[in-house]
Amino acid sequence: MFDKDCLFKANFSAEKIAENTQLLYRRMGKLQRRVLMLIGSPAVDRYTYFLDTYPELPNRVPQRMIATYLGITPQALSTLRGKIARSS
């Protein structure tokens, strides 16, 4: 929440406020989709969505961080990756 006086002191133009508001709405939408995915999707779907969305990250980020992002244990992610590799 913003104080109206604070916004006036910052001297933002109406266009800049509208631009930042749209950016905030897009980020909130992404967060809502992620929360819904964590609640309602199986780990396989979450992992494949992660690979589609961030194809370069699995080679640059430790597996434990990816597992945390997906809401599963590193061991479960390892098992999942093995199953996907065997099925390909």
Summary of the structure (lengths in Angstrom):
residues: 88
radius of gyration: 19.0
end to end distance: 48.5
largest distance: 60.0
contacts: 184
relative contact order: 0.09
helix: 80%
strand: 0%
